[in-house]
């Protein structure tokens, strides 16, 4: 067996190619059923192989990658990107944060002008 053919745990591989921030986060994701290999939910100790399709659900978004190369140790982002083929759909655009009326604490009661500006922000006018 060569170094590329040795079995690698799925939690270790996910962490190594920077799909999660820590190995414990990757193991927790696997325990929680948020990691799938070839369509089957797997545990953290599952051995991953070249050609496997890995799906990792994180923060409401699913990353779909195909294993191109097996690695055990965490590497830099450019090297990590060479270890998989990304087939993830594009992320949905971030929603704009709505404007929130904010007044200084202790500024007292709003004036008529302040109330009009607040109504305009809320869309009441």
Secondary structure, DSSP 8 states (H G I E B T S, - for coil): --TTTS-EEHHHHHHHTTSSSSHHHHHHHHHTT-EEETTEE--TT-EE-TT-EEEEEETTEEEEEEE-S--SS---HHHHHTTEEE------------------TT--S--HHHHHHHHHHHT--
